Amino acid sequence: MDSPQTYRKIIHLDMDAFYASVEQRDFPEYRGKAIAVGGSPDGRGVVATASYEARKFGVKSAMSSRKALQLCPEIIFARPRFEVYKQVSYQIREIFQRYTDLIEPLSLDEAFLDVTMDKQGIGSAIDIAKAIKSAIKEELNLTVSAGVSVNKFVAKIASDMDKPNGLTFIGPSKILKFMESLPVEKFFGVGKVTAKKMHELGLFTGMDLKKQREDDLVRWFGKTGHFFYRIVRGIDERPVTPNRSSKSVGIEDTFETDIETFEELNAILQRLSIQLWGRIGKKEISGRTLTLKLKYADFVQLTRSLTLDTSFDSEEKIYATAHSLLSKIALANKVRLLGISISNFVDETDFPKEGVQLALFENYQ
């Protein structure tokens, strides 16, 4: 007689509008209001995170302040307080550690937990998720959405199904049907360009992907085709891995003649954005943190970073964010080098590896 199959118990936890929620918690005048963290009332800069009140108007991360104001004239722009967000993230992590040491952070506000062998012997991943949600609400006055399943991919998708403050469980018996009905846009590695290619091939859902041969998927989509073939069948054996190493992909240009105007720098920045997007596409990755690097003629160097709550999925989004960071710098000298990089990413070579370092933001101004 065969022994019953055992499954892992994976929870994906994603804080709800994290930066904006912390601001609303700490400042009563923001509560119930449409606020954007990042950007400015003069239309400069981009939104890092919007409150749910602002999202009702269509405001979202990586959107320009000008567009956010058009959609929601009464929006309030809050300056980011990344040291505060980092401290709150540590408090959230301490709550996670009450139940398991297998914690894989994806950013300051989301993580995977493997609770197959939970510290408190609760047994039920659903009950553990409920306990974590309750503790975060009672101790930090914040809400988190949770997805529970037997693998990382499904747990992550599940956490986004009932936001904010949701809890969604997708058990083993429901995974195949769930994957078949999933729009292709929900799969890792499917940005606008890949989605368009899939649609041209008649691929709109997981079921459409499932009907394809693996070698055809690889021929159409490179190494990510192996991932599509496996994940649509519910196969995701990636472990929850704590303390993953940091990674980044970048590009920079050292000028033969030093540059002294924003107009010239912006033109170069647009070219670098196109080239960086090309490199990201070749490596089949998707990242959430953009860093701008600038070196003056006297070799003094500075960097500015911004992390969004969604990935950079186009050269336009990369350029808009980099342009916003550059516009906040008062040029102190001629510039000899300009560069941009993406980090905090999902690596989908062979199989997605979302785990990244906790993003630090000391360089934001």
N, C-alpha and C positions, 0 to 999 in steps of 0.2 A: 504494500500500500504506500503510495507516494505521500510524503509529508506535505502539509499545507504550505503554500508559498508565503514567504514573509516579505513585508514591504517596509521601506523606510518611512519615517514620519517627518516631513519637511514643512516648515512654516516660512512664508515670506511676509515680512512686516514692512509696511511703507507708511511713514508718517503723512498725515493729511495736510497739504499746503504748508509744509513745515516752517519755513522762514516767516511766512505771513501769519501763521497761527501763533508763533512765539510772540510776534509783535502785538497781535490782538490780545494775547494773554497778559502781556506786560503793560500795555497802554490802553486803559479803558476807553479812551476817545476813539480807538480804532475798531472797537467791537461792533459787529453788525454792519461795518462799512466796507465799501469796495476799496481795498488797498493793494498796492503793488510794491514789492520789495525790489529796489533797484530802479533805475530810470530817474527822471526828474520832471517837474512841472513845465520846464521850458522846452520839453520835447526831445531833449538829448538823452542818449543812453538807451538801454534795453531793460526789459522786465526780467528779473531772475525768477520770481515766483509771484503769483497773484492769489489773493484770497478767493474763497468760493463765491463770495458776493460779487467780486470783479469778474470771475469766470462766467457768470451768468450773462454778462455782456459780450463775451467772446474774448476777453483779455486772457493771454496765456504767456508762458515763459518764452523768452527770445524775441518777443514782440517789441517793436520800437515804442518809446514813450509817446511819440506823436500819434501812432496808431491807437495806443491804449486810450489816449485822451479823446480821440475821435469816437471810439466805441463807448467810452464811459467818461463823460466830461467831469463828473464829480469824483473821479478816482483820486485817492490819496497816495502819494509816493513816500515810502519810508526808506530811509538810508539803511543799508544792510549792517547788521552787527554780528559779524561772523564769529567773533570770540564768544559771544553769548550762545550762538547756535552750536558751536563746538562743545561748550560746556554742557548744554542740554543733551547733546548726543552722547556724552560720557554717562550722564545720568540714565539715559535710555539703555545704554549698553549694560550698566550695572543691573538693571531689571532683567534683561535677557539672561545674564549670567546666573541668576537664581535658578534657572531651569536647565541650562546646558552650557558647556564650554565650546561646543561646536557652533561658532558664530562667524559668518562670513559677511563682513560689511561691504556694501556696494557704494555707499556714500555716507554723509552725515545722517541721512534720514531713512535709510532702508538697509535691510540685511536679511540673509537666509539663516535659519536655525534648523539644525538637525536635532530633533527631540526623541529619536528612536529609543534612546536610553536616557530619559530625563532624570535630573538630579533628585527630584522630589518623589519619584515613583508614581506620578499621576497616571501615566499610561496613555491617556487620550490626548492626541495632538490638538483636537478641538478645544478641550478643556484648558490646555496650556495656553492656547491662543487667547481664550477668554480671560484667563488670569492675567496675562501680560497686558491686554487691552485695559482691563480694570485698574491695574497698578499704574499704568501710564496716565490714565485719566485722574485717578485719586491723588497721585503724588506729584504729577507735573502739570495737571490741568490741560492736557493735550489729548488728541485722538489719533489713533493709528488704524489702518486697515490691514487685514490679515488674509492671506490665502493659504490653505492647507491642502496638501496632497502627498503623493508618494515620490515625487521628483521635483527638481528645482523649476523646470520650465513651466509646468502646470501650476505650481504654487504661485509663481510670479504673475502669471496671467490671472489667476483667481483673485489675487489681492486687489486688482484693479476693477473688479466686476461690480462692486457695491460700495464705491467711495461716496462720501467720507464715512469713516467709522464703521466700515463693513467687516464681515467675516464670511468667507466663502470656502466651502469644502467640496473638493472634487475627488471622489473615491476611485479606487481601481476599476470598478465595474463601469464607471461613466467616462473614463478617460478617452477611450477610442472614439466614442460618439462625439465627445466634446472636441477632440482634435479635428475630426472630420468637418465639423460645422464652423470651425474657427476661420475668420477671414484671413487671407494670406498676409495682409498688412500687420497682423499681430505676431507674425513669426520674426525671430531675431534675424537681422540681416536684410529685412525687407523694408527699405526706404522708398522714397517716391520713384526713383529710377527703376529699382528692381520690381516694385509693384506694377509699374507701367509695362515692363517686359513680361511679367507674369500674365497680366490681363491680355496682352497681345497674343500670348500662347494659349489663352482660354483657361487660365488658372486663376480662380477666384476664392476658393476655399481649400481647407485641408483635404477634403475628399478629392478635389481635383488633383492636388499634389500626390495623394496616395495612389492614384491610378497610373502615375508615371513610373517608368523604370529608373533605377538609381543612376545608371550610366547616362541617361538622358538629362536628369537633373544636374549631374556634375558637368555635362557638356554645356548646359545653358547657364549655370550659376557658379561654376568653379567648385572649390572645396566645400562651400556652404551647401551644395547639393547633397552631400553625404548627410549633413545635419538635417536637412528637410526630409530626406527619405526616412531617417530613423525617428525623428521627433513626432512626425505625423502618425507613427505607429505606437506612440507613447513610450519610446525608448529614450531614456535620459539617465545615464548612470553616473553623471558627474557628482562627486562628493561635495559636501559643504566643507570648504577649506578656509580655516582662519588664517589671518595675517598673510594675505597674498601680496606679492611684490608689486610695486608701482611700475607703470609703463606709460610711455607717451610716444606720439608720432609728431614730428615737427618739420619745419622748413625755415630757412633763414637766408638772408642775402646781405653780403658785405659789399658796399658800394665802392667803385673806383674813385668817385668824387663825392665828398660828404654832402649830405642833403640838409637843407635848412627850412623847407616849407612843408606845411601839412598837405598841401595839394599834391606834391610829389610823393610824399610818404603814403598818402591814401591810394594813389595810383599803383604803387608797388604793393601795398597791402591787398588790393583787389587781385593782383596777379598771384601773390602768395596764397591767397584763399583758394583760388582755382587749383593751384598746384597741390596744396595740402589736401583738398577734397579728393583729388586724383589718387594721392598716396593712400588715403583712408580707404578708398574704394578697392584698391589693389590688395590691401591687407585684410579687407572684409571685416572692418571694425566699426564701432560706433561709440563715441565718447561724449561726456557731459561737461568737461572742464576745458576751457580755452585759456591759454597763457600767451600774453604778448611780451616779447623781449625787445628791448631797445638799447643800443650801445652808442654813446656819444663819441665825438672825435677825440676826446681826452680819455677814452676807454672806460669812463664811468658807465655802469650798466644798471638798468632797472627792469623789473618785470611787473606785470599786472595780470591778475587772473579773475575769471568769473566762472562759476559753476551753475548750470541750469538744471531744472528738474526734468528735462527731457534731453535726448541726445541731439548732437549737431548732425542734421540729416541732409544738409545741402550746403553748397559753397556760398549761397546768399546768406544763410544764417551765420556761417563762420565769419564772413566779411562784416556783417552788421554788428556782431559782437566785438570783433577786433577793432572795428572803426570806433565803436563806442568807447572802448578802453583807451584807444589812442587819443581821442578827442579830449579826454580828461587830463592829459599830460601837458604841462606847460614846458615847452621846449627850452632847455637851459643852455643848449649848445647845438652845433651842427651834429647830424646823425650819420654814423658810419655803418651801422648794422641794424636790420629790422627782421624779426622773426616771429612766427606763431607756432603753437603746438597744441595738440589735443591729447588729453589724458582722461583718467577716470572712465575707462571704456570697457565695452563688451567685446571680447576677442572671439571671433567666430571661425578662426582657422582650425579646421578639423571639427571642433565642437565649441560652442560658446563658453567663455569663461568670464562671467560677469564680475567676479571678485576683484576689487581694487582697493587702494589705500583710502583711508579717510581723507577727504580733500581739506587742505588748509588754505586759508584765505587772507593771510596777513598782508598780502601785496595789493589787495583791492583798495582803490581810492576813487 
